[in-house]
Amino acid sequence: MPQSDSDLAARETLRLIGPDPQNWVPDREGIDHNVVIVGGGQSGSAFVFALRRAGIGKVAVIDAANNGGASGPWLTSARMHKLRTPKNLPGPDLGLPGLSFQAWYEEREALDRIPRLDWAAYLAWYRKVLSIEVRYQTRLIRIEPAGSHLRLHLERGGAITTETTRKIILASGFRGNGGPYLPEVLRELPGKLYAHTADAIDFESLREKSVAVLGGAASAFDAAAVALENGAREVHLFVRRDKLASEPVIRTRGYPGAYDNYGALPDALRWQQAVRYRRAGSTAPPDAIARAVKFSNFHLHLAAPWTSAKTFGSRLLATTPQGDIAFDFVIAGTGYAVDLRRQPELAAFADDILLWGDRFSPLADERDEALAAHPYLGAGHEFLEKQPGRAPYLRDIHVFNPAAFVSFGLAIGDVPSFKRDVPGVVGRISRDLFLADLLAHEARINAPIAADFDASHYRSAVWHPPYTAAAE
């Protein structure tokens, strides 16, 4: 479908759903925004549109990336050829076909999953056609409670400014809940010898080098393949388990009943499912594995966790159950940690946030400290207080990143989470804002309204008794 046709389809979709409602949220003196969204990628863009359609105005979007990073990780740390997402899965279109990826994509008949670069281009088109503005190079450095609102400390170009908001949505991806997880075995190595898959890696510099990759999930295989495609002499991928995870456990609960009502499941069942997923391991799709395996200089090590690593001249020497082996560089495809105290914007009150470890005591064989560190979220993805009454402002901070995993059972912020969770978050924000100004809304509801017509519009048809014999 030519781009001009997709623009026409989008405009027709917007025409059919009608104009956006007017902003119904009363202004408050000294408050700059009703909602601030942290993160201008796919999640942030979807929230702008959803809030607009809910009649909530004065919404701002900030993003620490420069404008060249407008598509989130898709042009930087994401290295797969195709997303793990089917082409027809609802995403930021929020159920409107004319705004979907499938409607935008020209050759959808031959498409099974979405090509990564095309997804980045689609997101740019989505922001353009919906006139979504993002303030780039603007970093949130601290959230400060200020009575009935939040004061945000922002950094841009070295200058610190403050703005105020009633609500905030953290749509900042994996980096917004604690950052990349680096195994302890690598932490004492010089920084020049390792990187995390979340980092900007100069793969050209790995040409003719011996490279190790730690991890058995998609990002590890993607990094291994890119290193090989850029001329690495050899790549060895090390996995702790004795086989690759091949069953996508998380998808087995994807039928509508469980999917739509996951947040209402008992705590014990949600915890059990999170533990089950963690123990099964994250899967790499077959095409990601095939992309690396096709190279004869790719070597897979199973049941081979690194027990130590140290410098070895200008290289590093790793100790594994299979013996010692030297490399020029190691890439950690080891996922992300959830540790709210590591987030500068949350650090001042992180100890007041209710965590799963505070709320739920699992059986001895289901204990998991990493899962216990996840926040225990309310129905609208809002933080809850560890001690009621101590930090009531936490309910105005809504989490739409992977820290919501244990509470809601998906990789929140990935495309599959939009259909269910964006409306839920927006609905809670709408309710909270409405009830907070109930007196003003009650006055508006009860205010006299102009009549659509007067009695002359129907007077000629009014029957006047008494009945006559003819009428009987």
N, C-alpha and C positions, 0 to 999 in steps of 0.2 A: 504494500500500500504506500503510495508516494506520501511524503511528509505533508504536503498541502492537503491531501485527503484526510489524514489523521487530524490535522488542525480543524478541518471542517466538522469531522465527526465529534471532536471534543466540544466545539462550540455548540453543536446541535444538542449534545447531551446536557450542557449547562443551560441551554435555552429551555429544554423540556422539564428540567427540575425546578425551573423558576429562579428568580433573583435570590441572592443571599438575604436572609432575614436581617433586619436592622439590629444593631447592637442594643440589647435590652439591659445590660449591666450598668447600674447607675455609677457615675463618676464619684470618686472619693478624693477629697483634697489631699494633696501630697503623695498620691499613688500614681506612678507613671504607667503601669501596665496591669491588666487583669491577669494575664498569663505570660510567663516567659518560658520559652522552650530552649533547652540547652542541647544543641546538636541540630544541624541543618541538613542532615542526610535524608534517607528514605523515611525514617520514623518521624523526624521533625516536620518534614513536608506534609506527611499524611495528617499530622495533628493540626497544622495550620488550616488545612482544608476542612477537617471535621469540626473544629471550633468555629470557623466561619459559618458553616452550615447550621450550627447550633445557635447562631445569633450572639456569639460571644466575641466582642471586639477588643481592641487595644491589646493585641497579641504580638509579641516580639520574638524573633528567632535569632540566637547568637551561635557562632561556631568558631572555634579556635583556629581552624584551618584557613589558609588563604583561599582566594576564589578558585584557584586551580585545583583545590581539593574538594570542590563542591559536590562531588558524588560519593562522599564518604570514602570507604576503603577500596572501592571498586577499581580505581586507577592507581592505587598505591600498594597496600599490603595484601590485597586479595590477588591470588595468582592462578586461580583455576581458569580453565577455558570456558566452562559453563557453570552457572549457578547450580546448587543442589535443588533448585525449585522448578517444578513443572511450569510450562508456559501459561497454563490457564488458571493457576492458583490466584485467588483474590489477593491484592496487595494494597498499595496506597490509593488505588482507584476507589476503594470503599464500596465495591459492588456496582459501580457505574461502568458499563461496558465500554463506553466511548472514551474513558480515561485509562483503560487497562493497557498492559504491555501488549497483549495479543492484538488489540485494535491498532496499536502504533506500529507493530512490527511488520515489515513488508512481506517476508517469506514465511509466514507462520505455518503454512501447510507442511513444510518439511522439518519443522522445529519440534524437538522433544523437550529439551530444557533450555533455559534462557542463557545465551552467550553473555559473558561478564561485561565486555565492552559495550554491547548493545544495551544492557541494563543501565550502565552509567549514562549512556546517551538518552535513554528513555527518561531517567530521573531528571536530567537537565530539561528535557522537553516538558515534563510534567510541571516543573517549577515555572517554566516560561508560560505555558498555556493557562495556568492558574494564577499567574502574577504573584508568586510567592517570593518575598524578599528576605534574604538572610544577611545578617550583619557578620561578615567574615572577619577573621583576625581579631576576634573578641573573645577573651577567655574569662570564664567565671573562676574567681580565685577564693571567694568566701561567701557563704550565705549567713546572714545575721538576722535573728528574729528581732522584730521591731513592733511590738504590740500586736495589732490585728493584721499586720502584713510582714513581708520579708524585705530586707535590704540586701541588695546584691552588689558585691564589690567586683568590678570588672577591670581587666587589663587590656589595653589596646595600644600598641606602639610604645610600650614602656610607661604609659600614663595610666593612673588608677582613677576610676570614676565610680560613683555609686548610683544605682537606680532602684526603684521600689516596685514590688509586684505583690499581688494577692495570692497567686498560685505559681508554681514552677513545675515543669515536666523535665525530668532528666532522661533525655533521649540520646545519650552520648555514647552508646555502644559499649563494647567490651572494656574500653579504657575508662568508662565512667563508674566502675564498681570495684576498683582495686588494681586494675592494670594487668599486664602480662605476668604469668607465673614462670619464674626462672628456677629450675631445680637447684637445690643447695650445692650439688656437686660442681656446678659451673660458677658459683658466685665468687670464688677466690681467683678465678682466671683473669688475666688481663683482658680489658674490654675489646681489644683488637682481635681476640681469638674467637669471639662468639657473638651471636645475635639471636634475637627472638623473631619468630615469623611475623610479629606485629611491627617490627622495625623496617625502615627503609634499607634494604640490603643491596650493596653494589655487587650484583652477581657477575658482572664482567671481570671484577678483580679476582674471582674464583677460578678463572680459566687456568687449566693445567694444575689445579690444586686438588688435594685430597680432602674431601668434605664429609663430615658426619652430620646426620640429622637425628634428633631424638624425638620420638613420638610415632604413633601409628594411625593418627586420624588424617583428615583431608588436608589440613594446612601443612603437615609434615611431608606428605607425598607431593603436594604442589611445589613446595620449596625444593625438594629433591629433584623434581623434574626440571624446574627452571635452572638450577645449577648445572644439570647435565646438558640442557639445551644451550647453555652459555659456555660449554667447553670444559667443564670440570674433568679432571683426569679420572676420578672415581668418586662415587657417592655411596656411603654406607648408612643405611637407616636402621636405627636400633629401637626395638619395641620391648617393653617389659613383659608382655603376655606371650604365651607360647603359640598363639595364632592371632591373626588379625580379626578384629570384630567385624562380623559379616551380617549380623542381624540388626537392623535399625530399630532397636527396642523402643525408642521414643515414639515411633510411628504406630505402634500397635495400639495405642490409646487414642488414635486420631479419628475414631468414629464420632459422629456429632454429639451423641449423648455425653460421652466423657469429655470431648473437646470443649463443648459449650459450657459445661458445668464444672470444669475441673477445679476452679477456685472454691467451690462449695463442698468439695470432698472432705471427709474427716482428715484431721491432721495426720493420723497414723497411716492412712492410705497414701496421702501425698508424699509423706516421708519415704514410705516403702517404695514408691515408684521412682523417686529421686535416687535412692540407694541402688535400686535395680539398674537404672541407667548408668550410674557411675561405675558399677562393677562390670557391666557388659562392655563398656568402652564406646567411644564415639567411632562411627563407621566412616571409612573413606569410600566414595562411590567407585564402581568398577573402572570408569574411564580415568579417574585420577591415578589409580594403581597401575593401569595399563600404560599410562603416559610415562611412568618411571621405569616399569619393568621392561619396556621395549629396548632399553639401553643395556648393552652387555656389560657395561662398567657400573651398573647399579647392583648393590648387594644388600639383601635384607637379612637382618639379624633378629631372630625371635628368642624370647626368654633371655634377653640380654640387657638388663638395666646397667647403667654405669654406676659403679660403686665408688670411684674416685676419678679425678682428673687433675693433672698438674702440668706446668710448663715443661717443655722438652726441647731446649734450645729455642728456636724461633717458632716451634710448633707446640702441640699439646699431646699429652699421653693419657689415654683413657684406660681404666681397668674395668673389665667386664667378666662375667662368668665364662666367656669364651677366650679369655686371655687379654693381654695388653695390646693396644693398637694405637699408632700415632696418626694425627691429622694436622692439616694446616688451619682448619676452621671448623666450628661446630654451630649448627643452627638448631635452636630449641623450638620444636613444634609442640609445646607442652601446655598450651591453653592459657587460661586466665584465672587469676585469683579473685575471690570476693573478700575484700577487707575494707570496710567503710572508713576505717581510721587512716588509710593511705590516700583517701581522696581529700585534697586540701579544702575543697568547698564544704565538706561535711565534718572535718576533723574536730571542730570546736564542740560539736554535740553528738558525735558518733556513739559515745557511750550511753546516750539516752535513747537510742533507737532499739526497738524490740527486735531481737534476732530469733531464728528458729531454735538456737541453743538455749534461749531463755524460756521459750514457750513450750517446747516439746522434749520429753525424755524418751528416747528410743530404747528398744531392747538392746541388750549387750552386744548381740551379733549384728546390729544395724547402726552402730555408732559411726559417725563420720564427721570429723571436725571441720572439714571444708564445707560440707552442707550446713552444719550448725552455724557457720558465719554468715549465711544468707539472711537478709532482713525478712521478718515475718510481716507481710504486707496486708493492708486492708483490701476490701473488694474493689476499690478504685485505684489499686496499686500505690496507695499512699503509705508512707512510713507511719508506724504506730509507736506509742510511748512505752518504754520499758517500765517506767513508774508513772501511773496515771496522774495527770495534773502537773507533772514536772516540765514537760515540753510540748504543750498543746499545738504549737506551730508546726510540728512534724506532719500533721495531717494535710498541710498545704504543699507538701513536697511529694510528687508522684514519680514513681520509678518505672521507666520503660526501657530497661536494659537487662542484660542477662542476670543481674542480681535478683530478679523476680522469678528465677527458674523454679525454686522449690515451692513457692507459693502458687505458681500458675502452670508449671509443667511443660513449658516450651522454652525454646531459646528466644526470649522476649526481645523484640527488635528485629528478628528475622521476618521475612515476608509472611510466613504462615500465621504469625501472631497478630497481624493487623486486623483481620476480619473480626476476630472476637474481642480483642483487648482495647483497640483504639476507641470504639463506641463506649466501652465500659468506663474508661478513664474520663472521657469527655462528659459522659453522663454524671459521674460523681462531681466533677468540677462544676458543671451546670447547676446541680442540686445545691452544692455548698454555697456558690455565689448567690443563688436565688434566696436561699433561706437566711443568709447573712444580712440581706437587705429586705427582709420580708415586709416590714412596715411600709417601705417605699413601694413595693410591688402591690401590697394590699390596697394602698391608696389609689394606685393606678388601675387595679382591677375594678374597684368600686367607683371610679370617677365617671361622671355622666358622659355618655357617648352620643354622637350625633345620629339621628334617625336616618335610616336608608330611604324612607318614603313616608308620606303622610296619608291620612284617611281617604283622601280623594282617589288614591290608587285602587281602592277596592269598594268604595261606597256604593256604586251602582249595583253591585251584586248582593248586597245585604238584604236578607229576607225580613219583612216586617209583619208580625202577627197582627190580628188573629188569622187563622187559616180560613179559607173560603171553601165552599162546597166543591168548586171546580178544582181547587188544589187537592182536595181529598180524593 
